[in-house]
Amino acid sequence: MKKVIAIDFDGTLFENKWPEIGMPIAPNINRAKNEKANGAVLILWTCREGEKLAEALAACKAVGLEFDYVNENVDELKEKFGTDPRKIAATEYWDDKNVCMGHCGKEC
């Protein structure tokens, strides 16, 4: 399976100004675009729904970032599980609330 990256919106791609859209966080957006250009599958992984989700997607599109999936698993995993589980499966998770659990080899 390809590299699959689940990326949070508020505080990760755009400054956290919930319920508004904050300013873009250019280094993270550029890294995401680079990963996609190099073959990674991107999943927008957010609690936003309805109109607020549409606003987030529009903000991403305005900075040239588009996702392969939004709050859903890749097709390969949906087929394997026979459903789309609530928990998003990915090889990487980008989130502003990241917590080191001491297994990454870095100091927490």
C-alpha positions as CSV (number, residue, x, y, z in Angstrom):
1,M,0.0,0.0,0.0
2,K,1.1,3.5,-0.7
3,K,2.0,6.0,2.0
4,V,-1.3,7.3,3.5
5,I,-1.2,10.5,5.4
6,A,-4.2,11.6,7.6
7,I,-4.0,15.4,8.1
8,D,-5.9,17.4,10.6
9,F,-7.2,20.8,9.5
10,D,-7.5,23.3,12.4
11,G,-4.1,24.0,13.9
12,T,-2.2,21.8,11.4
13,L,-3.0,23.2,8.0
14,F,-4.6,26.5,9.0
15,E,-4.3,28.3,12.3
16,N,-6.9,27.2,14.8
17,K,-9.6,29.9,14.7
18,W,-12.6,27.5,15.0
19,P,-15.3,28.0,13.9
20,E,-13.6,30.4,11.4
21,I,-10.8,29.6,9.0
22,G,-7.4,30.7,10.3
23,M,-4.4,31.8,8.3
24,P,-2.7,29.0,6.2
25,I,0.3,27.3,7.8
26,A,2.5,27.4,4.7
27,P,5.3,24.9,5.7
28,N,2.7,22.2,6.5
29,I,0.6,22.9,3.4
30,N,3.7,22.8,1.2
31,R,4.9,19.6,2.8
32,A,1.5,18.0,2.2
33,K,1.6,19.1,-1.5
34,N,5.1,17.7,-1.8
35,E,4.1,14.3,-0.3
36,K,1.1,14.1,-2.7
37,A,3.3,15.0,-5.7
38,N,5.6,12.1,-4.6
39,G,2.7,9.6,-4.6
40,A,1.3,9.8,-1.0
41,V,-2.4,9.5,-0.6
42,L,-3.8,12.4,1.5
43,I,-6.9,12.1,3.8
44,L,-8.4,15.3,5.4
45,W,-9.0,14.1,8.9
46,T,-11.1,16.6,10.7
47,C,-14.1,17.0,13.1
48,R,-15.6,19.6,10.8
49,E,-18.9,18.7,9.1
50,G,-21.4,20.2,6.7
51,E,-20.8,23.9,5.9
52,K,-17.7,24.1,8.1
53,L,-16.2,21.1,6.3
54,A,-17.0,22.7,2.9
55,E,-15.3,25.9,4.1
56,A,-12.2,23.9,5.1
57,L,-12.1,22.2,1.7
58,A,-12.5,25.5,-0.1
59,A,-9.6,27.0,1.9
60,C,-7.4,24.1,1.1
61,K,-8.3,24.2,-2.6
62,A,-7.5,28.0,-2.6
63,V,-3.9,27.2,-1.6
64,G,-3.6,24.4,-4.1
65,L,-4.1,21.5,-1.7
66,E,-6.6,18.8,-2.6
67,F,-7.3,15.5,-0.8
68,D,-7.9,12.0,-2.1
69,Y,-10.3,11.3,0.7
70,V,-12.2,13.3,3.4
71,N,-12.8,11.6,6.7
72,E,-12.9,8.2,5.1
73,N,-10.5,5.3,4.6
74,V,-8.8,4.5,1.3
75,D,-10.7,2.2,-1.0
76,E,-8.3,-0.7,-0.5
77,L,-9.0,-0.8,3.3
78,K,-12.7,-0.3,2.8
79,E,-12.7,-3.4,0.6
80,K,-10.5,-5.4,3.0
81,F,-12.8,-4.5,6.0
82,G,-16.1,-4.7,4.0
83,T,-17.0,-1.3,5.5
84,D,-15.5,2.1,6.2
85,P,-14.6,2.0,9.9
86,R,-14.8,5.3,11.9
87,K,-11.1,5.0,12.7
88,I,-9.0,6.3,9.8
89,A,-6.1,4.0,9.0
90,A,-2.9,5.8,7.8
91,T,0.8,5.4,7.8
92,E,1.2,8.9,9.2
93,Y,-1.0,11.2,11.2
94,W,-0.4,15.0,11.2
95,D,-2.1,16.8,14.0
96,D,-1.3,19.8,16.1
97,K,-2.3,17.8,19.3
98,N,0.4,15.2,18.7
99,V,1.7,13.6,21.9
100,C,5.0,11.6,22.0
101,M,4.4,8.3,23.8
102,G,8.2,7.6,24.1
103,H,8.3,5.1,21.2
104,C,9.5,7.5,18.5
105,G,13.2,7.6,19.6
106,K,12.9,11.3,20.4
107,E,12.8,13.0,23.7
108,C,9.3,13.7,24.8
